[in-house]
Amino acid sequence: GVQTCALPICRRRASQIFAVVMAGAFLWLAVLPFLGCPFGVWGGFAGLPFACDAAWRLSRECNHTRAIIPVQAHTLMGFLTFAAGTALGFVVP
């Protein structure tokens, strides 16, 4: 059989971990300019509304698989706008 290294965690705990990971990414983004990156990297905060909405929806509907599908779209949009805004901050002075 197939063996994985995944730990069994409940859906509620997984939704909390998801929120912590999202918050950690944006906290790290806030610190980057003080570590020598241009302040334009804060353009990555454009993804914050999508990330917050995804974490909020997941925390409310973590037990209903059908309700989690829109969370995936918001997570993707959050990641893409985070990445594009941050990259643009490095390119545009």
Disulfide bonds with the S-S distance in Angstrom:
none
